[in-house]
Amino acid sequence: MSSTIQDLCRAISQNTSYDAFAPALSAQQWEMLATYLQPLDVPPGQILIDQGAQDRTVYFIEKGTLSVHVIHSSGQMQLAILNAGSVVGEGAFFSRLPRSANVIATGPTQLWRMTSIRFSEMANRQPALALEITMALGSVIAKRMVNKPKRVAVT
């Protein structure tokens, strides 16, 4: 992967969706954030988040598209399509509950992931940065929760 944090920053700044992840970060803070993130290439069809899994990783989408869907006794139901500049995994990140849905790459996708351990390190070393990321993720959840079709897509 040849992505840089500027590529993620650009994708986030160009995301105009209702539930956009929109932290107010300086260029220096973006560079600092990059030290707590890990870039990840996801091939088409790969499951990124497995419904029911105990995992608190949050993912920031630089390029590509992810499909969010839930499986229940009557089959599978698509809940949302997430594009570049969006975030996924925010629900379990905060709640520590099992993942509520499956998330699958619909095409080649470039992500940046942050584990809960790396977030804790950031909170200890860079509390202002961690607070801004927390508030921006909280905003995504709040907006998804008031939008009934997206409410169930909080993963």
Secondary structure, DSSP 4 states (H G I P E B T S, - for coil): ----HHHHHHHHHH--STT-------HHHHHHHHTT-EEEEE-TT-EEE-TT-----EEEEEES-EEEEEEETTEEEEEEEE-TT-EE-HHHHHH-PPP-SEEEESS-EEEEEE-HHHHHHHHHH-HHHHHHHHHHHHHHHHHHHHSHHHHTT--
